[in-house]
Amino acid sequence: MENHNTYYNNADSFSMIFDEAWAKNKFGPDQKLTVEEKIEKIIEDNKEHPFVKSSPSQAINVARFRLKLLQLE
């Protein structure tokens, strides 16, 4: 997570960073991660985001929703 001062404790703010992280796909070509493992990695990498800190299970649900919504699974 880059500049946490501009992030808010809501799903929209988390969605923005999740979408960006997913698009960057920093999972490595040799890693055979499942979708769930990729979600966990993004959440771990952004554990200081206010929404992840206050609602970690909801952050996972938002991530799954974003993947379905954008048909990225």
Biopython code that builds the backbone (N, CA, C, O; Angstrom):
import numpy as np
from Bio.PDB.StructureBuilder import StructureBuilder

atoms = [
    (1, "MET", "N", (0.853, -1.173, 0.000)),
    (1, "MET", "CA", (0.000, 0.000, 0.000)),
    (1, "MET", "C", (0.893, 1.228, 0.000)),
    (1, "MET", "O", (1.825, 1.336, 0.797)),
    (2, "GLU", "N", (0.605, 2.124, -0.877)),
    (2, "GLU", "CA", (1.508, 3.248, -1.067)),
    (2, "GLU", "C", (1.269, 4.374, -0.078)),
    (2, "GLU", "O", (2.041, 4.512, 0.870)),
    (3, "ASN", "N", (0.247, 5.176, -0.252)),
    (3, "ASN", "CA", (0.014, 6.318, 0.622)),
    (3, "ASN", "C", (-1.325, 6.135, 1.335)),
    (3, "ASN", "O", (-2.376, 6.494, 0.803)),
    (4, "HIS", "N", (-1.276, 5.579, 2.532)),
    (4, "HIS", "CA", (-2.504, 5.259, 3.261)),
    (4, "HIS", "C", (-3.289, 6.483, 3.708)),
    (4, "HIS", "O", (-4.425, 6.343, 4.161)),
    (5, "ASN", "N", (-2.724, 7.669, 3.595)),
    (5, "ASN", "CA", (-3.442, 8.873, 4.005)),
    (5, "ASN", "C", (-4.612, 9.194, 3.076)),
    (5, "ASN", "O", (-5.520, 9.930, 3.461)),
    (6, "THR", "N", (-4.601, 8.658, 1.878)),
    (6, "THR", "CA", (-5.664, 8.945, 0.921)),
    (6, "THR", "C", (-6.699, 7.831, 0.852)),
    (6, "THR", "O", (-7.584, 7.871, -0.003)),
    (7, "TYR", "N", (-6.610, 6.854, 1.719)),
    (7, "TYR", "CA", (-7.551, 5.738, 1.729)),
    (7, "TYR", "C", (-8.571, 5.914, 2.841)),
    (7, "TYR", "O", (-8.294, 6.507, 3.883)),
    (8, "TYR", "N", (-9.753, 5.382, 2.588)),
    (8, "TYR", "CA", (-10.854, 5.524, 3.535)),
    (8, "TYR", "C", (-11.319, 4.160, 4.004)),
    (8, "TYR", "O", (-11.061, 3.147, 3.354)),
    (9, "ASN", "N", (-11.994, 4.141, 5.117)),
    (9, "ASN", "CA", (-12.490, 2.905, 5.701)),
    (9, "ASN", "C", (-13.826, 2.532, 5.058)),
    (9, "ASN", "O", (-14.873, 2.558, 5.705)),
    (10, "ASN", "N", (-13.765, 2.186, 3.777)),
    (10, "ASN", "CA", (-14.969, 1.731, 3.093)),
    (10, "ASN", "C", (-14.595, 0.794, 1.950)),
    (10, "ASN", "O", (-13.442, 0.732, 1.524)),
    (11, "ALA", "N", (-15.594, 0.070, 1.467)),
    (11, "ALA", "CA", (-15.373, -0.932, 0.428)),
    (11, "ALA", "C", (-14.924, -0.310, -0.882)),
    (11, "ALA", "O", (-14.128, -0.911, -1.605)),
    (12, "ASP", "N", (-15.410, 0.871, -1.202)),
    (12, "ASP", "CA", (-15.012, 1.519, -2.456)),
    (12, "ASP", "C", (-13.518, 1.818, -2.477)),
    (12, "ASP", "O", (-12.840, 1.575, -3.475)),
    (13, "SER", "N", (-13.026, 2.335, -1.395)),
    (13, "SER", "CA", (-11.604, 2.644, -1.305)),
    (13, "SER", "C", (-10.773, 1.366, -1.433)),
    (13, "SER", "O", (-9.761, 1.347, -2.134)),
    (14, "PHE", "N", (-11.203, 0.308, -0.759)),
    (14, "PHE", "CA", (-10.490, -0.963, -0.866)),
    (14, "PHE", "C", (-10.582, -1.527, -2.286)),
    (14, "PHE", "O", (-9.603, -2.068, -2.799)),
    (15, "SER", "N", (-11.736, -1.407, -2.917)),
    (15, "SER", "CA", (-11.908, -1.908, -4.283)),
    (15, "SER", "C", (-10.906, -1.283, -5.235)),
    (15, "SER", "O", (-10.372, -1.950, -6.121)),
    (16, "MET", "N", (-10.659, -0.011, -5.047)),
    (16, "MET", "CA", (-9.720, 0.687, -5.927)),
    (16, "MET", "C", (-8.317, 0.099, -5.808)),
    (16, "MET", "O", (-7.658, -0.140, -6.820)),
    (17, "ILE", "N", (-7.864, -0.132, -4.594)),
    (17, "ILE", "CA", (-6.511, -0.679, -4.443)),
    (17, "ILE", "C", (-6.472, -2.152, -4.840)),
    (17, "ILE", "O", (-5.461, -2.628, -5.355)),
    (18, "PHE", "N", (-7.565, -2.873, -4.603)),
    (18, "PHE", "CA", (-7.604, -4.280, -5.005)),
    (18, "PHE", "C", (-7.525, -4.406, -6.520)),
    (18, "PHE", "O", (-6.736, -5.196, -7.038)),
    (19, "ASP", "N", (-8.335, -3.632, -7.230)),
    (19, "ASP", "CA", (-8.343, -3.686, -8.691)),
    (19, "ASP", "C", (-6.963, -3.368, -9.259)),
    (19, "ASP", "O", (-6.500, -4.026, -10.191)),
    (20, "GLU", "N", (-6.322, -2.369, -8.701)),
    (20, "GLU", "CA", (-4.991, -1.977, -9.159)),
    (20, "GLU", "C", (-3.974, -3.092, -8.905)),
    (20, "GLU", "O", (-3.163, -3.415, -9.773)),
    (21, "ALA", "N", (-4.027, -3.671, -7.714)),
    (21, "ALA", "CA", (-3.094, -4.750, -7.370)),
    (21, "ALA", "C", (-3.321, -5.964, -8.256)),
    (21, "ALA", "O", (-2.360, -6.600, -8.690)),
    (22, "TRP", "N", (-4.571, -6.293, -8.528)),
    (22, "TRP", "CA", (-4.878, -7.445, -9.373)),
    (22, "TRP", "C", (-4.362, -7.197, -10.797)),
    (22, "TRP", "O", (-3.806, -8.093, -11.431)),
    (23, "ALA", "N", (-4.553, -5.981, -11.282)),
    (23, "ALA", "CA", (-4.118, -5.646, -12.641)),
    (23, "ALA", "C", (-2.594, -5.705, -12.769)),
    (23, "ALA", "O", (-2.071, -6.096, -13.812)),
    (24, "LYS", "N", (-1.890, -5.318, -11.715)),
    (24, "LYS", "CA", (-0.427, -5.350, -11.743)),
    (24, "LYS", "C", (0.088, -6.783, -11.723)),
    (24, "LYS", "O", (1.182, -7.061, -12.215)),
    (25, "ASN", "N", (-0.692, -7.685, -11.159)),
    (25, "ASN", "CA", (-0.387, -9.119, -11.150)),
    (25, "ASN", "C", (1.058, -9.394, -10.743)),
    (25, "ASN", "O", (1.833, -9.935, -11.531)),
    (26, "LYS", "N", (1.413, -9.032, -9.544)),
    (26, "LYS", "CA", (2.765, -9.245, -9.044)),
    (26, "LYS", "C", (2.904, -10.605, -8.361)),
    (26, "LYS", "O", (3.610, -10.739, -7.361)),
    (27, "PHE", "N", (2.235, -11.597, -8.903)),
    (27, "PHE", "CA", (2.274, -12.917, -8.286)),
    (27, "PHE", "C", (3.415, -13.755, -8.840)),
    (27, "PHE", "O", (3.744, -14.800, -8.277)),
    (28, "GLY", "N", (4.006, -13.325, -9.903)),
    (28, "GLY", "CA", (5.125, -14.035, -10.511)),
    (28, "GLY", "C", (4.666, -15.128, -11.450)),
    (28, "GLY", "O", (3.695, -15.827, -11.160)),
    (29, "PRO", "N", (5.348, -15.288, -12.571)),
    (29, "PRO", "CA", (4.940, -16.281, -13.561)),
    (29, "PRO", "C", (5.138, -17.717, -13.090)),
    (29, "PRO", "O", (4.453, -18.623, -13.565)),
    (30, "ASP", "N", (6.059, -17.931, -12.168)),
    (30, "ASP", "CA", (6.326, -19.295, -11.706)),
    (30, "ASP", "C", (5.397, -19.731, -10.588)),
    (30, "ASP", "O", (5.332, -20.917, -10.265)),
    (31, "GLN", "N", (4.688, -18.806, -10.002)),
    (31, "GLN", "CA", (3.800, -19.141, -8.889)),
    (31, "GLN", "C", (2.461, -19.621, -9.415)),
    (31, "GLN", "O", (1.809, -18.938, -10.205)),
    (32, "LYS", "N", (2.068, -20.771, -8.982)),
    (32, "LYS", "CA", (0.773, -21.344, -9.361)),
    (32, "LYS", "C", (-0.204, -21.126, -8.209)),
    (32, "LYS", "O", (-0.608, -22.074, -7.537)),
    (33, "LEU", "N", (-0.574, -19.882, -7.992)),
    (33, "LEU", "CA", (-1.473, -19.551, -6.894)),
    (33, "LEU", "C", (-2.921, -19.678, -7.335)),
    (33, "LEU", "O", (-3.264, -19.392, -8.483)),
    (34, "THR", "N", (-3.759, -20.108, -6.412)),
    (34, "THR", "CA", (-5.188, -20.128, -6.681)),
    (34, "THR", "C", (-5.719, -18.700, -6.560)),
    (34, "THR", "O", (-5.024, -17.809, -6.072)),
    (35, "VAL", "N", (-6.937, -18.498, -7.004)),
    (35, "VAL", "CA", (-7.568, -17.183, -6.876)),
    (35, "VAL", "C", (-7.611, -16.779, -5.409)),
    (35, "VAL", "O", (-7.313, -15.633, -5.074)),
    (36, "GLU", "N", (-7.980, -17.707, -4.535)),
    (36, "GLU", "CA", (-8.050, -17.395, -3.096)),
    (36, "GLU", "C", (-6.684, -17.009, -2.540)),
    (36, "GLU", "O", (-6.587, -16.105, -1.710)),
    (37, "GLU", "N", (-5.643, -17.677, -2.981)),
    (37, "GLU", "CA", (-4.295, -17.336, -2.514)),
    (37, "GLU", "C", (-3.871, -15.959, -3.009)),
    (37, "GLU", "O", (-3.197, -15.218, -2.293)),
    (38, "LYS", "N", (-4.266, -15.618, -4.231)),
    (38, "LYS", "CA", (-3.960, -14.287, -4.760)),
    (38, "LYS", "C", (-4.687, -13.212, -3.963)),
    (38, "LYS", "O", (-4.118, -12.167, -3.650)),
    (39, "ILE", "N", (-5.954, -13.478, -3.637)),
    (39, "ILE", "CA", (-6.725, -12.535, -2.809)),
    (39, "ILE", "C", (-6.040, -12.346, -1.464)),
    (39, "ILE", "O", (-5.868, -11.219, -0.999)),
    (40, "GLU", "N", (-5.652, -13.450, -0.844)),
    (40, "GLU", "CA", (-4.974, -13.381, 0.459)),
    (40, "GLU", "C", (-3.684, -12.570, 0.364)),
    (40, "GLU", "O", (-3.375, -11.785, 1.260)),
    (41, "LYS", "N", (-2.935, -12.758, -0.717)),
    (41, "LYS", "CA", (-1.677, -12.022, -0.878)),
    (41, "LYS", "C", (-1.941, -10.521, -1.015)),
    (41, "LYS", "O", (-1.251, -9.710, -0.398)),
    (42, "ILE", "N", (-2.921, -10.159, -1.811)),
    (42, "ILE", "CA", (-3.239, -8.734, -1.977)),
    (42, "ILE", "C", (-3.685, -8.134, -0.649)),
    (42, "ILE", "O", (-3.285, -7.024, -0.299)),
    (43, "ILE", "N", (-4.508, -8.862, 0.084)),
    (43, "ILE", "CA", (-4.965, -8.355, 1.382)),
    (43, "ILE", "C", (-3.790, -8.235, 2.351)),
    (43, "ILE", "O", (-3.696, -7.257, 3.092)),
    (44, "GLU", "N", (-2.903, -9.214, 2.349)),
    (44, "GLU", "CA", (-1.723, -9.144, 3.214)),
    (44, "GLU", "C", (-0.839, -7.955, 2.834)),
    (44, "GLU", "O", (-0.331, -7.249, 3.704)),
    (45, "ASP", "N", (-0.663, -7.743, 1.544)),
    (45, "ASP", "CA", (0.160, -6.622, 1.077)),
    (45, "ASP", "C", (-0.460, -5.264, 1.418)),
    (45, "ASP", "O", (0.231, -4.246, 1.456)),
    (46, "ASN", "N", (-1.761, -5.264, 1.663)),
    (46, "ASN", "CA", (-2.477, -4.013, 1.962)),
    (46, "ASN", "C", (-3.125, -4.045, 3.347)),
    (46, "ASN", "O", (-4.169, -3.432, 3.570)),
    (47, "LYS", "N", (-2.503, -4.753, 4.255)),
    (47, "LYS", "CA", (-3.082, -4.955, 5.593)),
    (47, "LYS", "C", (-3.241, -3.666, 6.386)),
    (47, "LYS", "O", (-3.963, -3.645, 7.383)),
    (48, "GLU", "N", (-2.585, -2.592, 5.966)),
    (48, "GLU", "CA", (-2.711, -1.314, 6.666)),
    (48, "GLU", "C", (-3.871, -0.465, 6.128)),
    (48, "GLU", "O", (-4.160, 0.604, 6.666)),
    (49, "HIS", "N", (-4.524, -0.936, 5.081)),
    (49, "HIS", "CA", (-5.679, -0.199, 4.561)),
    (49, "HIS", "C", (-6.753, -0.192, 5.652)),
    (49, "HIS", "O", (-7.001, -1.225, 6.273)),
    (50, "PRO", "N", (-7.388, 0.946, 5.894)),
    (50, "PRO", "CA", (-8.378, 1.032, 6.981)),
    (50, "PRO", "C", (-9.508, 0.007, 6.875)),
    (50, "PRO", "O", (-9.960, -0.505, 7.899)),
    (51, "PHE", "N", (-9.969, -0.301, 5.678)),
    (51, "PHE", "CA", (-11.064, -1.266, 5.519)),
    (51, "PHE", "C", (-10.593, -2.679, 5.841)),
    (51, "PHE", "O", (-11.329, -3.453, 6.453)),
    (52, "VAL", "N", (-9.389, -3.016, 5.439)),
    (52, "VAL", "CA", (-8.838, -4.342, 5.754)),
    (52, "VAL", "C", (-8.650, -4.479, 7.259)),
    (52, "VAL", "O", (-8.934, -5.533, 7.829)),
    (53, "LYS", "N", (-8.176, -3.424, 7.899)),
    (53, "LYS", "CA", (-7.962, -3.461, 9.344)),
    (53, "LYS", "C", (-9.274, -3.611, 10.113)),
    (53, "LYS", "O", (-9.340, -4.362, 11.087)),
    (54, "SER", "N", (-10.311, -2.905, 9.683)),
    (54, "SER", "CA", (-11.558, -2.916, 10.447)),
    (54, "SER", "C", (-12.489, -4.059, 10.064)),
    (54, "SER", "O", (-13.288, -4.503, 10.888)),
    (55, "SER", "N", (-12.397, -4.541, 8.828)),
    (55, "SER", "CA", (-13.329, -5.575, 8.340)),
    (55, "SER", "C", (-12.618, -6.561, 7.418)),
    (55, "SER", "O", (-12.902, -6.603, 6.221)),
    (56, "PRO", "N", (-11.700, -7.352, 7.961)),
    (56, "PRO", "CA", (-10.926, -8.247, 7.090)),
    (56, "PRO", "C", (-11.781, -9.264, 6.326)),
    (56, "PRO", "O", (-11.491, -9.557, 5.166)),
    (57, "SER", "N", (-12.812, -9.796, 6.946)),
    (57, "SER", "CA", (-13.655, -10.765, 6.239)),
    (57, "SER", "C", (-14.468, -10.088, 5.141)),
    (57, "SER", "O", (-14.703, -10.676, 4.085)),
    (58, "GLN", "N", (-14.895, -8.857, 5.388)),
    (58, "GLN", "CA", (-15.612, -8.113, 4.357)),
    (58, "GLN", "C", (-14.683, -7.750, 3.204)),
    (58, "GLN", "O", (-15.118, -7.703, 2.053)),
    (59, "ALA", "N", (-13.422, -7.496, 3.495)),
    (59, "ALA", "CA", (-12.452, -7.204, 2.439)),
    (59, "ALA", "C", (-12.318, -8.405, 1.500)),
    (59, "ALA", "O", (-12.228, -8.234, 0.284)),
    (60, "ILE", "N", (-12.305, -9.598, 2.052)),
    (60, "ILE", "CA", (-12.254, -10.816, 1.233)),
    (60, "ILE", "C", (-13.500, -10.912, 0.370)),
    (60, "ILE", "O", (-13.412, -11.229, -0.816)),
    (61, "ASN", "N", (-14.652, -10.642, 0.954)),
    (61, "ASN", "CA", (-15.904, -10.682, 0.192)),
    (61, "ASN", "C", (-15.916, -9.641, -0.925)),
    (61, "ASN", "O", (-16.379, -9.922, -2.030)),
    (62, "VAL", "N", (-15.415, -8.461, -0.645)),
    (62, "VAL", "CA", (-15.345, -7.413, -1.664)),
    (62, "VAL", "C", (-14.416, -7.851, -2.791)),
    (62, "VAL", "O", (-14.729, -7.654, -3.965)),
    (63, "ALA", "N", (-13.281, -8.442, -2.444)),
    (63, "ALA", "CA", (-12.339, -8.916, -3.459)),
    (63, "ALA", "C", (-12.993, -9.962, -4.357)),
    (63, "ALA", "O", (-12.876, -9.891, -5.581)),
    (64, "ARG", "N", (-13.672, -10.921, -3.763)),
    (64, "ARG", "CA", (-14.367, -11.951, -4.557)),
    (64, "ARG", "C", (-15.427, -11.317, -5.454)),
    (64, "ARG", "O", (-15.568, -11.692, -6.618)),
    (65, "PHE", "N", (-16.165, -10.361, -4.909)),
    (65, "PHE", "CA", (-17.194, -9.676, -5.682)),
    (65, "PHE", "C", (-16.582, -8.936, -6.871)),
    (65, "PHE", "O", (-17.111, -8.996, -7.982)),
    (66, "ARG", "N", (-15.465, -8.237, -6.637)),
    (66, "ARG", "CA", (-14.803, -7.494, -7.709)),
    (66, "ARG", "C", (-14.384, -8.434, -8.840)),
    (66, "ARG", "O", (-14.543, -8.106, -10.016)),
    (67, "LEU", "N", (-13.856, -9.587, -8.485)),
    (67, "LEU", "CA", (-13.418, -10.537, -9.518)),
    (67, "LEU", "C", (-14.590, -11.035, -10.345)),
    (67, "LEU", "O", (-14.477, -11.178, -11.562)),
    (68, "LYS", "N", (-15.721, -11.303, -9.689)),
    (68, "LYS", "CA", (-16.916, -11.739, -10.417)),
    (68, "LYS", "C", (-17.487, -10.605, -11.258)),
    (68, "LYS", "O", (-17.862, -10.804, -12.414)),
    (69, "LEU", "N", (-17.549, -9.427, -10.673)),
    (69, "LEU", "CA", (-18.099, -8.264, -11.357)),
    (69, "LEU", "C", (-17.320, -7.948, -12.635)),
    (69, "LEU", "O", (-17.902, -7.673, -13.685)),
    (70, "LEU", "N", (-16.015, -7.994, -12.523)),
    (70, "LEU", "CA", (-15.139, -7.649, -13.650)),
    (70, "LEU", "C", (-14.779, -8.872, -14.498)),
    (70, "LEU", "O", (-14.022, -8.766, -15.463)),
    (71, "GLN", "N", (-15.320, -10.013, -14.135)),
    (71, "GLN", "CA", (-15.081, -11.281, -14.845)),
    (71, "GLN", "C", (-13.588, -11.566, -14.975)),
    (71, "GLN", "O", (-13.086, -11.844, -16.064)),
    (72, "LEU", "N", (-12.895, -11.492, -13.850)),
    (72, "LEU", "CA", (-11.447, -11.701, -13.825)),
    (72, "LEU", "C", (-11.034, -13.049, -13.246)),
    (72, "LEU", "O", (-9.845, -13.364, -13.187)),
    (73, "GLU", "N", (-11.997, -13.831, -12.827)),
    (73, "GLU", "CA", (-11.660, -15.120, -12.211)),
    (73, "GLU", "C", (-11.067, -16.066, -13.223)),
    (73, "GLU", "O", (-10.723, -17.198, -12.882)),
]
sb = StructureBuilder()
sb.init_structure("model")
sb.init_model(0)
sb.init_chain("A")
sb.init_seg("    ")
for serial, (resi, resn, name, xyz) in enumerate(atoms, 1):
    if name == "N":
        sb.init_residue(resn, " ", resi, " ")
    sb.init_atom(name, np.array(xyz, "f"), 0.0, 1.0, " ", f" {name:<3s}", serial, name[0])
structure = sb.get_structure()
